Amino acid sequence: MAEIIFGIDHGNGNMKGETSSFPCGIVRYTAQPGRFMNEDILEYEGAYYTLSETKMPFKADKTVDDDYFILTLFTLVQEARKKNINLTGKDVVLGVGLPPADFGQQAVGFKQYFINHSRHGINFRMNDKPVSFYLKDVFVSPQNFAAVMCFKASLLKKYRTVNCIDIGDGTVDLLVIRNGKPDLSVRVSERSGMAVLRSEISNRIQQNYGIHLDSSDVEQVLMGEETILEEEIIKEIYRMADDWVHMIINKLHAHVTDFRTNPAIFLGGGSLLLKKQIEQSPEFKYIEFIDDVKANAIGYEKLASARIRRG
């Protein structure tokens, strides 16, 4: 039986597949809840789960509980729907990844996390319909590298060194690629992602203007979308974003002395929100962006496919 390969990016803020993306938030029930607005209800080992827009707290180790496994099942179902695939009875291969700073220590455990949940196959119910499949293998790749290999391979062939900066919800990750391969001596994961910036902006605006901004309000301003906020508040948000980008680059300078000597590739949802600030920064000479927030998931899937072909 030919295996079906799925690439999944287990982010701190959002789960991503090749075609799907949703917040990393779930609600657990001990009894079956009522279904609302066609939401998905997943039943696994006697518990029921629905997705939530409220994101889980940051987890440095995603294997400490079942949360990311449950989120993986939701992602697989969404991907299968969009690709018109019936999962039941199939052999499934997962392509997943970890931040460069965690890859060396956590890669084996992350693979084992999924294997342990599937020793007797994976069986659950989605909206009262049974789903069962076999997990044939799990391939773990360094985050960023998978996306860059998929979307910016020509840049890696052209330049000896390329700096990759992934601004996510929970972390900012730096990976240096030399001669087409990850330099694993430079593995950086700063826990200063967009969740931190949004929180700081919200607190500052609350203190200075008495206005409460949620995450969507902050992102609306950073994306340059229409808003009824006063110009003074908008300028304050932009100023804080400028300061935050400057702070992050200063932290990364401990690992890359000067970003003006080699190309920089930015990826992750935070990079798109802060694109204006990054482009205006004097710290970089050559910048390219990967605009697809699902880039890592797509890369994981392609790398897993390549490894299977190589045998």
C-alpha positions as CSV (number, residue, x, y, z in Angstrom):
1,M,0.0,0.0,0.0
2,A,1.4,3.4,-1.0
3,E,1.8,5.7,2.0
4,I,0.2,9.1,2.2
5,I,2.6,11.9,3.2
6,F,1.5,14.9,5.3
7,G,3.8,17.8,6.3
8,I,2.7,19.5,9.5
9,D,4.2,22.5,11.2
10,H,3.5,22.4,15.0
11,G,3.8,26.1,15.7
12,N,3.4,27.8,19.0
13,G,0.7,30.0,17.7
14,N,-0.8,28.1,14.7
15,M,-0.9,24.6,13.3
16,K,-0.1,24.5,9.6
17,G,-0.5,21.8,7.0
18,E,0.1,22.1,3.3
19,T,-3.3,23.6,2.8
20,S,-4.7,24.4,6.3
21,S,-3.8,26.7,9.2
22,F,-5.6,27.3,12.5
23,P,-4.7,28.5,16.0
24,C,-3.1,26.1,18.5
25,G,-6.1,26.1,20.8
26,I,-8.3,23.2,22.0
27,V,-11.0,22.6,24.5
28,R,-11.3,19.2,26.2
29,Y,-14.7,17.8,27.4
30,T,-15.4,14.7,29.5
31,A,-18.8,14.3,27.8
32,Q,-19.8,14.9,24.2
33,P,-20.6,18.6,23.7
34,G,-23.3,20.0,21.5
35,R,-22.2,20.8,18.0
36,F,-22.2,24.5,17.1
37,M,-21.9,26.1,13.6
38,N,-20.6,22.9,12.1
39,E,-17.6,22.8,14.3
40,D,-15.5,19.6,14.4
41,I,-15.8,17.4,17.5
42,L,-13.0,14.9,17.9
43,E,-13.4,11.9,20.2
44,Y,-10.2,10.2,21.3
45,E,-9.8,7.7,24.2
46,G,-13.0,8.7,25.9
47,A,-12.5,12.5,25.8
48,Y,-13.9,15.0,23.3
49,Y,-12.1,18.0,21.8
50,T,-13.0,21.1,19.8
51,L,-10.7,23.7,18.4
52,S,-10.5,27.2,20.0
53,E,-9.3,30.6,18.9
54,T,-7.6,30.9,22.3
55,K,-4.1,29.7,21.9
56,M,-2.4,27.4,24.4
57,P,0.5,28.7,26.5
58,F,3.9,28.4,25.1
59,K,5.4,24.9,25.4
60,A,9.2,24.5,25.0
61,D,8.6,20.7,24.8
62,K,5.6,19.8,22.8
63,T,5.7,16.2,23.9
64,V,4.8,16.8,27.6
65,D,1.1,16.0,27.0
66,D,-1.4,14.9,24.3
67,D,-2.3,18.5,23.2
68,Y,-0.1,18.5,20.1
69,F,-1.1,15.0,19.1
70,I,-4.8,16.0,19.2
71,L,-4.0,19.1,17.2
72,T,-2.1,16.8,14.7
73,L,-5.3,14.7,14.3
74,F,-7.3,17.8,13.6
75,T,-4.7,18.9,11.0
76,L,-4.7,15.5,9.3
77,V,-8.5,15.6,9.0
78,Q,-8.5,19.1,7.5
79,E,-5.8,18.2,5.1
80,A,-7.5,14.9,4.0
81,R,-10.8,16.8,3.4
82,K,-9.1,19.4,1.2
83,K,-7.2,16.7,-0.7
84,N,-10.3,14.5,-0.9
85,I,-8.5,11.6,0.9
86,N,-10.1,9.0,3.0
87,L,-7.7,8.3,5.9
88,T,-9.2,5.1,7.1
89,G,-7.1,2.1,6.4
90,K,-4.2,4.1,4.9
91,D,-0.5,4.1,5.8
92,V,0.4,7.7,6.8
93,V,3.9,9.2,6.9
94,L,4.4,12.5,8.8
95,G,6.9,15.2,7.9
96,V,7.4,17.4,11.0
97,G,10.0,19.8,12.3
98,L,11.6,21.5,15.3
99,P,13.3,24.9,15.8
100,P,17.1,24.7,15.0
101,A,18.0,25.3,18.6
102,D,15.9,22.3,19.8
103,F,16.5,19.9,16.9
104,G,19.6,18.1,18.3
105,Q,18.0,17.4,21.7
106,Q,14.4,16.9,20.8
107,A,14.3,15.3,17.4
108,V,14.4,11.7,18.6
109,G,11.8,12.4,21.3
110,F,9.5,14.2,19.0
111,K,9.4,11.3,16.6
112,Q,8.9,8.9,19.4
113,Y,6.0,11.0,20.7
114,F,4.0,10.2,17.6
115,I,5.2,6.5,17.5
116,N,4.1,6.0,21.1
117,H,0.6,7.2,20.2
118,S,0.3,4.8,17.3
119,R,1.6,1.4,18.5
120,H,-1.8,-0.2,17.7
121,G,-2.8,2.1,14.9
122,I,-4.5,5.5,15.4
123,N,-8.2,5.3,16.0
124,F,-10.6,8.2,16.8
125,R,-14.0,9.6,15.8
126,M,-14.6,12.9,14.0
127,N,-18.1,14.2,14.2
128,D,-19.2,10.7,15.3
129,K,-17.6,9.0,12.3
130,P,-14.8,6.5,12.9
131,V,-11.3,7.2,11.5
132,S,-8.5,4.8,11.7
133,F,-5.1,4.6,10.0
134,Y,-1.5,3.4,10.5
135,L,1.4,5.7,11.1
136,K,4.2,4.2,9.0
137,D,7.0,6.6,9.8
138,V,7.8,10.1,11.0
139,F,10.6,12.3,9.6
140,V,11.8,15.2,11.7
141,S,13.6,18.1,9.9
142,P,15.1,21.4,11.1
143,Q,12.6,24.2,10.9
144,N,13.4,27.0,8.4
145,F,15.7,24.7,6.4
146,A,12.7,22.8,5.0
147,A,11.0,26.0,3.9
148,V,14.0,27.6,2.4
149,M,14.9,24.4,0.5
150,C,11.4,24.4,-1.0
151,F,11.0,28.1,-1.7
152,K,14.4,29.6,-2.0
153,A,16.7,26.8,-3.2
154,S,18.2,29.0,-6.0
155,L,19.5,31.5,-3.3
156,L,21.3,28.6,-1.6
157,K,23.0,27.7,-4.8
158,K,24.0,31.3,-5.5
159,Y,25.4,32.3,-2.1
160,R,27.8,30.4,0.2
161,T,26.0,31.6,3.3
162,V,22.4,32.5,3.9
163,N,20.8,33.6,7.2
164,C,17.3,32.4,7.8
165,I,15.1,34.2,10.4
166,D,11.8,32.8,11.3
167,I,9.6,35.1,13.4
168,G,6.8,33.1,14.9
169,D,4.2,33.5,17.6
170,G,6.3,32.0,20.4
171,T,9.9,32.3,19.2
172,V,12.3,34.0,16.8
173,D,14.5,31.3,15.3
174,L,17.8,31.8,13.5
175,L,19.4,29.2,11.2
176,V,22.5,29.8,9.2
177,I,22.9,27.8,6.0
178,R,26.4,27.3,4.6
179,N,27.1,25.6,1.3
180,G,23.5,24.4,1.2
181,K,23.5,22.7,4.6
182,P,22.4,23.9,8.1
183,D,25.2,25.1,10.2
184,L,24.2,23.3,13.4
185,S,26.8,25.3,15.4
186,V,24.5,28.3,15.1
187,R,21.1,27.2,16.5
188,V,19.2,30.1,18.1
189,S,15.6,30.2,19.4
190,E,14.7,33.5,21.2
191,R,11.5,33.3,23.2
192,S,10.5,36.7,22.0
193,G,7.9,36.0,19.3
194,M,4.9,38.0,18.2
195,A,2.9,37.0,21.3
196,V,5.3,39.0,23.4
197,L,5.2,42.0,21.1
198,R,1.4,42.0,20.9
199,S,1.2,41.8,24.7
200,E,3.6,44.7,25.2
201,I,1.7,46.8,22.7
202,S,-1.6,46.1,24.3
203,N,-0.3,46.8,27.8
204,R,1.3,50.1,26.7
205,I,-1.9,51.3,24.9
206,Q,-4.0,50.4,27.9
207,Q,-1.8,52.3,30.3
208,N,-1.3,55.4,28.1
209,Y,-4.7,55.7,26.4
210,G,-7.1,53.6,28.4
211,I,-8.0,51.5,25.3
212,H,-7.8,47.7,25.2
213,L,-6.5,46.2,22.0
214,D,-6.7,42.5,21.3
215,S,-4.3,40.6,19.0
216,S,-6.5,41.2,16.0
217,D,-6.4,45.0,16.6
218,V,-2.7,45.1,16.8
219,E,-2.2,42.9,13.7
220,Q,-4.7,45.1,11.8
221,V,-2.5,48.1,12.3
222,L,0.8,46.3,11.5
223,M,-0.7,45.0,8.3
224,G,-1.7,48.6,7.3
225,E,-5.4,47.7,7.2
226,E,-8.2,50.2,7.8
227,T,-8.8,51.1,11.4
228,I,-10.7,53.7,13.4
229,L,-7.9,54.1,16.0
230,E,-6.5,57.5,16.5
231,E,-3.3,58.4,14.6
232,E,-1.4,58.9,17.8
233,I,-2.1,55.3,18.8
234,I,-1.2,53.9,15.3
235,K,2.1,55.8,15.5
236,E,2.8,54.3,19.0
237,I,2.2,50.8,17.7
238,Y,4.6,51.4,14.7
239,R,7.2,52.8,17.1
240,M,7.0,49.8,19.4
241,A,7.3,47.5,16.4
242,D,10.4,49.3,15.2
243,D,12.0,49.1,18.6
244,W,11.1,45.4,18.9
245,V,12.7,44.6,15.5
246,H,15.8,46.5,16.6
247,M,15.9,44.6,19.9
248,I,15.6,41.2,18.2
249,I,18.4,42.0,15.7
250,N,20.6,43.0,18.6
251,K,20.0,39.7,20.2
252,L,20.8,37.8,17.0
253,H,24.0,39.7,16.6
254,A,25.5,37.6,19.3
255,H,25.4,34.8,16.8
256,V,25.8,36.6,13.5
257,T,28.0,39.7,13.8
258,D,26.8,41.5,10.7
259,F,23.8,40.6,8.7
260,R,24.9,43.0,5.9
261,T,27.5,40.6,4.5
262,N,25.1,37.8,3.4
263,P,21.5,37.5,2.2
264,A,18.8,37.1,4.8
265,I,15.6,35.2,4.3
266,F,12.6,36.0,6.5
267,L,9.7,33.7,7.1
268,G,6.9,33.1,9.5
269,G,3.7,35.0,10.2
270,G,5.6,37.6,12.3
271,S,7.9,38.5,9.4
272,L,4.9,39.4,7.3
273,L,3.4,41.5,10.0
274,L,6.7,43.3,10.5
275,K,7.7,43.4,6.8
276,K,7.8,47.2,6.7
277,Q,10.0,47.5,9.8
278,I,12.3,44.8,8.5
279,E,12.7,46.4,5.0
280,Q,13.5,49.7,6.6
281,S,16.1,48.3,9.0
282,P,19.7,49.4,8.1
283,E,20.9,46.1,9.6
284,F,20.3,44.3,6.3
285,K,21.6,44.7,2.8
286,Y,19.8,41.9,0.9
287,I,16.4,40.6,2.1
288,E,13.9,38.1,0.7
289,F,10.6,37.0,2.3
290,I,8.8,33.7,2.1
291,D,5.2,34.9,2.0
292,D,3.5,31.6,2.6
293,V,2.9,31.0,6.4
294,K,2.6,27.3,5.6
295,A,6.1,27.2,4.1
296,N,7.6,24.9,6.7
297,A,4.8,22.4,6.5
298,I,5.1,22.3,2.7
299,G,8.9,21.9,3.1
300,Y,8.5,19.1,5.6
301,E,6.3,17.2,3.2
302,K,8.7,17.5,0.3
303,L,11.7,16.5,2.5
304,A,9.9,13.5,3.8
305,S,9.0,12.5,0.2
306,A,12.6,12.9,-0.9
307,R,13.8,10.7,2.0
308,I,11.3,8.0,1.1
309,R,12.5,8.0,-2.5
310,R,16.1,7.6,-1.4
311,G,15.1,4.7,0.7
